[in-house]
Amino acid sequence: MEIEVRKLFERYERFFNRALYGEVDMEELTSLYSSEFIGAAPAGVRTGKNGDQFKKVMAQGYDHYRATGAKEMRIRSIRLSA
């Protein structure tokens, strides 16, 4: 399972970095998430559904990161616990 989790996050990192440069593939984006999911951010924890509204919000998020000057996202470590 650890290998699959690492591959998922490596794929997410590559996707995120392409999105920072305006190369957003919304079909690939939605494939990174289940049909319903939990997300955490500084504003709190929320649930969401993977659909058109999700794509819109995510595109706005990438626009925001670009506007603030973000150039790269790196995952520094991954730890799994049972």
Secondary structure by P-SEA (a helix, b strand, c coil): caaaaaaaaaaaaaaaaaaaaccccaaaaaaacccccccccccccccccccaaaaaaaaaaaaaaaaacccccccccccccc
